[in-house]
Amino acid sequence: MKKTKNLIKIAIDSPAAAGAGTLAKSISKHYNLLYVDTGKAYRVLAMYKINNPKKFNISFAQKKIKKLKIKDLNKKKLLSNKIGTEASILAKQKSIRNLVHKFQIKNAYSPPKRYSGSCLDGRDITYNIVPDADFKFFITANIKIRALRRYKELRQLNMKISYKEVLKSIKLRDKRDYSRKIAPLKKTKDSILINTTNLSKRACFLKIKKIIDKKIKINGNI
């Protein structure tokens, strides 16, 4: 995909519950960027598969992706463990990934005119979706901390689940994300590593903001 003039493109990869989504939202709001939680697209399809197991096939998925809007990614029910597990299974399928990639690339390179660019977070954004991003980050954290964060998030949504179940689920998702043959989760050489284990949300945001502001100041328009 050709680089779009005057648009800032930020690509973020991370394992589950590392804090990438929260960071990406803050960054997007600060710099007026379209935020796309790319993993949620897989979760939307996973939800459809769970609700329509007999109807679900590649043709069904294609129709749903064509109608998918950014606002559809904000549904709280998409955060359930069951949907997350099914989403990681779907993400291993090449045909499904190709459908979702079209959605991701469209939003990354052609955000609505009111935005100054785009910010995407997922598993393969830095090298597969937006390889020419102006900024690339790999966000991570200790797995027990990640599980605790997700557990608290789910409990706030009144979902009945134990910390042990969440930890087990995240370990399984990590194994799938890092080991899948198609577009596995990995840190690219040109991605900046941010470990959020011992950092507050504000500290993480300021750390990334400093990196972005420095490059913008040096290069002017990116």
Protein Blocks (a to p, Z undefined) as FASTA:
>chain_A
ZZdehiacddddddehilmmmmmmmmmmmnopacddfklmmmmmmmmmmmmmmlpcfklm
mmmmmmpcfklmmpmklmpmklmmmmmmmmmpmklmmmmmmmmmmmmmmccfkbgbdcdd
dfklmmmmmmmbfbdcdddddfklmmmmmmmmmmmnopacdfklmmmmmmmmmmmmmmpm
ghpadddfkbccddfklpcfklmmmmmmmmmmmmmmmnopZZ
